[in-house]
Amino acid sequence: MYGETFCVYPWLSLMVNTSGSIDFCCIAKPSVLRGEDGKILDISKTTLKQAWNGKDMRDIRMTMLQGEEVSSCKHCYLQEQVGKKSFRQMHNDEWERRIGIDAINERVEASYENDFELPDHDPLYLDLRLGNLCNLSCRMCNSFNSSTIAKEDVKLTGVEEDYTRIQEKTYGKRPDWILSKEYREKFDADDFWADIYGWMPKLRKVYMTGGEPTMIQNNMEFLNYAAEQGHSKHINVFMNTNCTNANQKFLDSISKFESVDINASLDGVGVVNEFIRGTKSWDIILRNYRSILSLPNVASNISPVLQIYNLNRIHEILYLANDLSEEFYAGKPGLEWKSIGVDILINTHPPYLDVRNLPVEMRVNAKNRLLEFKEQCNILYEKNWLIKNSVDGIVGYLEQPQLDTWEEQLQDFVKMTETWDRQRNTNFSVVDDQLYEQIRGLIS
C-alpha cells in the first residue's frame, strides 16, 4: 500500500495529547503538530478542524506519498527491523479491513488534488487523551501522563540532585501548568467539543487513555453522549486502562457499545506489576480485569512495556493471558474464536530503561523463557497473531546489539531506581535480585 513508509493515520486520524497539544500518532516521536509559525498546535488556541488540514499534516501526507521516511516515525521502522509487525503495518491492515482499500484510495487521491488537504473528509479515528489524571506512578511514565508522578516530581525536584538532573535531561523542565486548574479546564471548552461531536456521526473508532481514562470525566461523558445519540453502533471504543478503577459506572458505559476493545496495561504479574506501577493492588486489578472480560461485547489484550525492570519476568504475562483465555473462552459455544492477546510494547524512552543497555548475554534468559512459552503454549501462540508477533518481535529485539550509550544509561538507571525505592519504600531486588546485582557490577 503506497510503499514502505506509508501509514494510513495522517488520512483518517487525529490525536489530542494529555498536554492539550494536537498530534497525529501516539507512537511517533515527536508527533506534535505545528502551525505555519512553527508553534505547537494546542486545543486552547487551535481548533481540531484547523489542525486536521494544517501545515504539518499536509507535509506528513506529502512525505509519505513520496516514499520518504518521516523522521518522527522511527519507532515503527525499528519494530519492522527486528521482525515485529509495526504499528504502521497493523494500522494499515486494520483500516483496510474496516473501510476497504477503495475508501483509503479516495482519501489519498483527494489529498493529491487539494495540496494534501482533506476538506471533504473528516477523521474517522480520534485518539483522545484528555488530561493526565492518574492514580498510578509507573516508572516508565512521566508527569505529562500521570498527575501522581507530577506530584511526586514536585516533591523530588531540587531535593534529589541525581533525580532532578536525569529527569530534566530526559523530559526537560516540568512545566508550571502541569497541576494547574486552567490546564484541566482546556478540555472542557465548547469549541473543542463542537468539533468532536460534529465528527461523531462518521467516527468509526475512538481511543481513550490518559492518564487513567476511567478517572477522566470527559471520557465518560463522551461515551454516554455517543450511546444516547445512537452512535454506539458504529463507534468502536478502544481503551487502555490500568484496571484499578473498573467500577460499575464504567462497566455500564462500555456495555452500551457493540464493539469495545480493552487493553489492560499490566507490566507483570503480582509484585512485578506493583513495583513498576507504584501500587499494592494486584488482587484488585485481577478481579477488575475479570469483570471486564465477563462483558460479552468486550475483546481484550494485555499491553506490557518491556523494560529492564520486567526483562526476566515478561513471560509471566503471556502465561497469564493463556490462563485467562482458557478460563473465559476455551470450550464455550460461540467464544471459541476469542483469546487474550499480548502486545509487548518496546520501551526506548526513557532511555535508561531500554533493555538494549544490557549486554546481549544478559538478555539470554529472557529470550529463552519466551521461546519456552512458544513451545509450551503453542496453541495460543499459533492462534493469536498478536502473541505470535510479540514473541517473535521481542526475541528479535533481545538479539539487538548493546547501545553505545549503555554505561551512562545504566548509571542513570541505578540512580533513578535508588531514588524511587527510597521515596516509595520499595526495592528492585524483590523483583529481580540477580539482575540488579549484575547491573551494579557493570558500572562499578
N, C-alpha and C positions, 0 to 999 in steps of 0.2 A: 504494500500500500504506500505509494508515493516515495519509496526509498527508505533507507535505514535510519534517517533522522526524523522522519515524520511521526508526529503524535497528534491524535485527534483532539486533544484537550483545547488548544487555542481556538478551535472552531465551534466548541459547544460548552465550554466550562469556564466558570469564574469562581474565584475564591476570596473570601474575606478572612483575613488573619486575626489572631487574638489581639493584635495591637490596633486594629482598625484599618491597616493597610490592605490594599486590594492586590491580589496575586493571581497567578494563572495555574499554579500547581504546588502541592504541598511537598513534593519530593525535590523539585528544582531548588537550587541554592546559588545565589539568591533568586527567588521567584517574584519578588516585589516589583510591581509595575510603576513606571514613572511617566510624568507628563512631558509636554514639549519643553518645559523649563528645567527638566531634569529632576524635579522634586518628586518624592514618593507620593503616590496617589493614596489618599486616605478618605474614608467614608464621611469624615467631618467636613471635607472640602470638595469632594468629587462624588458625583452620583455613580451608581453601578453602570448605568447606561452609557455614561461618558467614558468610563474605563473600558467597557466592552469593545469599543472601536477606537481606543486611544493609540498613541504613537507606539508604545511598546508592544501591544497586542498585534498591531499591523506588522511591526518589524519581525516579531517571532514567527508569524504566519509566513511571511516572505522568506525568511531564512530557512525554515523547514522545507518549503517547497522548492528552494534552490538546491536542496540536498546537502546543505551545510549543517555542521553541528551547532547547536545552541549552547553557549558557554555555561548556562545555569543548569543544563540537563546532564551533567557529568555523572550523577549518581546512577541514572539509568544505563548509561554507557558502561559503567563499572559492573553493574549487575549482569549485563549481557556478556561482558568479558570473562566473568568467572563461571558462566554457564547457567545462571539463574535467569529465568524469564523476567524481564524488567517490567516496571510499572507502565512504561510506554507501550510495550508489546501487549501487556494484559489489557490496558485500556483500549487499545486499537481493536483487539479481538472482542472485548465486551460490547463496545458501541457498534461494531459491525453486526453483532447478534441482536442488539436492542433495536436499532433503527434501519439497518441494512446499508449496504455499500452505496446504493444509489442516493440515499439521503445524505451520506457523507460527501459524496462527489458533488452533490448540488451545493453544499455549503462551501466546499473548496473552490468550485467554479465561480460562485457568486463573489467570493473574496478576490479572485483574479480580476473580475470585471469592475471592482469598486475600490481599487487601490488598497486591497487587503482589508477593507471594512466589511462588516456584515449587517447592513442597515435593515434588512428584512428577515433576519434570522436571529432570534433570541437564544440565550443559553438554555440548554436542556438539562444541565447539571450544575448545581450550586454546592460549593464546599463552604459551609458556614461555621466559623469558629468565633462565636460571639462573646469573647471575653476570656480571661484567664482564671476564672473562679474554679478552684480545685481544692480537694481535701487531702491530696497526697503530695509528697515531695520526692519524686523519682530522681535518682541520681544522674540519669542521662538527660533530665529535663532542665528547665530554666525559668526565670521569673516571668518571661513573656507568656508562658503556657501554664503556669501554676501560681496562684495567689499565695499558696502556702510557702512555696520556695521564695517568693518575693519578700514575704515577711521574715523568713529566715535570713535572706540576703541582707536586709536592712540591719538585722542584729549582728551579722558577722563582718560586713564590710567596714574596713577601717579598724577593726579589732583584731581579726586574724589576718596577719600580713600575707602569708602564702595564699590563703583563700582569696583575698582581695586581688592580688596580682594575677592569679590564674583565671579568675572569673572575668576580670576586665580584659585580659588578653584573649579570652575565648568569646565573650559576648559584648565587649565594650562596657562603658559605664551604665549602670542601671538608671533608666530614665525616671525623672521625678513623678511622671504621671502614672506609673505602674500600679499604684494603690489608691489613686485619686477617685473621687466620686464622679468628676467630669469625664474621666476615661470610660467608666462603666455606662454613663448615660448616652454616649455617642451611638450605642447600639439600639437605642430607643427612638431615634429620630424618625419622624413621619416620612420624609422623602426617601430614606433608606428602605423602609418597609413598603413604600409605594412601588418601588422598582421590583422588589421581591414578589409582592402579591400580584403585580401586573404580569410577571413572567410565570406565575404559578400554574395557570391553565395548560401551559405547554411543557412544564417541567416533567422530566422523566425520573430524575433522581436527585436526592439531597443527602449530603454527607454532613454529619454533625460530630464535632469533637470539641476540644477546648484547650485548656480547662477540662473539667469533667462535665460532659453535656447534660447529664441528668440533673445537675445542680443549677443550670442556667435557665432562668425562667423564660427567656425569649424562645428557646428551643421548644419548650412545652407549648407555648402559645402558637408557634408555627405549626406544630403537629395537630393541635386541636382545631386551628382555623382551617387547615387543609382538609381535615376529616369533615368538618361542618359544611364546607363548600363542595364536597363530593370529589375532591382531588386525591383522596387516599387510594383510589382505584388505579391511578396512572403514575403516582409518585412512589418510587422505591426508596424507602428510608434506609440509610446506611449509617451506622453509628459506632464509634469507638467508645467503650466505657470501661472503667476500672472495676466495675461490678460491686462497688461498695454501697451503692445507693439505688438498688433496683427495688424501689418501693412500689406500692400498689398503684399509685397515681401514674407513675412512669409505665408500668406494665399495661395499664388500661389504655394509655395514649397510643402505644405502639400496636396494641391488639386491634386497633381500628383500621390498620392498613393491610392491604392484601399481600404486600411483599416487604419484608423487613430483614435486613442483614445486620447482624451484630458482631462486631469484632471485640472480643474480650482482650483487654490489654493486660496480659499476665506475663511476667518476665521469668517466672519459675514456679515451682511447686513449694508450698509451705514456707519455710524460713527464707528461701531464696527470694521469693516474691516480696515477702515482708521486709527483708533487708534492702532490696533495691528501691522499693516504693515507699519506704518510710511508714509502714503500717503494721499493726499486730492483729490483723483481722482476716487471716486466711480462711478460717472456718466460715465466717460470714460471707466472704467473697464466693466461696464454692457453693454455699447454699443459694445465694442470689443468682449465680450463673445457672444453677439447675432450674430455678424459677423461670429464667429467660428461655432456656432450652425447652421447657414444657409448653410454650406457646406454639400452636400449630402453624402460624404464619411466619415464624422466625427460622431463618437459616443462620448458622453461626460458624465463625472461625476464631482461632486464638492468634494473637499477633505479638509475640515476644520480640524484644530488641536484643540481638546478640551483642554482648559487650564482655569485657574482661570479667565482670562480677559473676556472670552466669555461664561462662565458657564451658566449664566441665560438667554443667548440670542442665544445659539447654535441652538435652534429650528427654528430660523428665516431662517437659510439656508435651512432647509427642506421645508419650505413653499415656498421659492424662487424656489427650484427645482420643486416643484409641479406646480407653476405658469408658469415657463418656459416650462415644459413638455406639458402643455395644449396649450401654445402659439405656439409651434413649431411642435408638433406631434399629438395631440389629434384630432381624426376625419379626418385625412388626409390620403388618399389612399396610401397604401404601407408603411406607417410610424406608423401604429397603435402599432407595437411591440416596438417602441422606447420610451424611457423615460430617464430622467436625474437622475442618482443615486447620493447618498451622502455617501461617505466613511469617517466617522468621525474617524480621527486618534487620538490616545491617547498620550498626552504629559506626558512622565516620565522624560525627560531631556530637559532643565534644571529642576532640582528637585523642585525649588521654585514655578514653575507654575503648578505643578501637583495638580489637584483638590482634591486628597485624603489628602492633607494637611488640608483641611477644615473638620469640624465635619460633620458627616453624615446628621444631621438635617439641615445644611446649604445647602445641595445639593437637598433637597426635592423638592423645586420649579422647579429646572431644570428637575428633573425626571418627575414631573407631567406634565410639558409642552411637554416633549417627548411623554408621554402617551396620551396627548390630541391630538397631531399631528397624532398619530397612529389611533385614533378614527375618527378624522375629515377628514383625507386624507387616508382612509382605502384602497381605490382602488390602489393608488400609493404604499402604504406600502405592500400590498399583491402582486402587480405586479412586483415591483423592489426588487430583493433579496438583493441588496447592501444596500438599505434603511432599509429593514427589519433587516438585520444583524447589521447595525449601531444602530438603535433604541434599539433593544433588548440587544445588547452588551454594549452600553453606560449606559442603565438603570442598568444593572448588575454591571458595573464599579462604578456607583454612589452609589451603596449599599455597596461597599468595606469599611472596617474599616479605621479609620483615621490613617495616618502614625505615627510611633513613633517619627520621627524627625520633626513633624509638626511645633513646635514652632520656631525652628531655621530657617526652610524653610520660614515661613511666615514673619519672621523678614527680611530675605533676600529679599522676595517678595516686602515688603514695601520700603526697601532701594533702590532696583533697579527701582521700579515704580517712586519713587520721583526723582531719578537721570534722568531717561529718560524724565519724564514730564518737568523738568527744561530745559533739553537740547533741547527738541522738541516742547516746548511751548504747551503741551497737559495736560489733566487732566483725570484720570481714572473715576472720579465721573461723567463725562459726559456720560460714557458708562454704569456704574452701581454704582450710588452713595451709595445706601443702602449696597451693598456688601462690598464696600471699608471701610465704617464705621464699619461694623461688624468685618472685618479683623483687623482693628486697635484696636478694643475693645478686641479681643482675646489675643493680645500681649502687651497690655498696663499694 
